[in-house]
Amino acid sequence: MKIREMMKNLLADSPLAGTYPSEELVRFARSGGITGVAQFHDEEKDLFLAFVNGEPEGAIYVDEKGELYGDNAVMMVRGTESFALHEVPQDIVDAMVMGCRIFKKSRLETPAWSEVPEFGTKSAGLGNLTLVVQKEGRPENGVRVTLRKDGQIVGSDVTTGDGSAGFRLLFGSYDCVLQDRAGALVTRQVRFGTDNPKVVLEL
């Protein structure tokens, strides 16, 4: 099940605490010590913000091209959204945050919303990365590919028959962990930019 469907199923069974514009969401959650998940949804994207005892701890951004997690997801908040805040048990939120933790919480502080730069174009540093995993020159199917930035998971996918896995990421350098079907792990460094949207990795 995809992350968007999982989150929607979770929130469908969670009580609604209220609907708040971006600039009020963090303030309300803190004042009430809310533990839960806030969702913004439109035809193009979904944004999920996780709160633990009123503090913003995790974020997920989803659109048709892929997902962003943690600080990368926060960069996609424009400040014009209206979020539906749901109360969710803390053990569930804690598990969610493990894969999408926010380290730079100041980006969600008022008036920091207005300071977030616009992303979404190549010039802004966001794009689609294709990783092709090979072994002895042959594409490897079923390899788990996990990308990390500053110790945080920012994307995970499994290679298809042509050995490829796709990610939507900010340009930069990432630690790439490859796990084959036997469970063996290999770590590689990946640099992503406009000049290399496709990278071949050897197991």
Secondary structure, DSSP 4 states (H G I P E B T S, - for coil): --HHHHHHHHHHTS-EEEEEEHHHHHHHHHHHT--EEEEEE-SSEEEEEEEETTEEEEEEEEETTEEEETHHHHTT--S--EEEEEE--HHHHHHHHTTTB-S-GGGGSTTGGGGSPP-SSGGGTEEEEEEEEEETTEE-SS-EEEEEETTEEEEEEE--TTSEEEEEEESEEEEEEEE-TT--EEEEEEEESTT-SEEEEE-
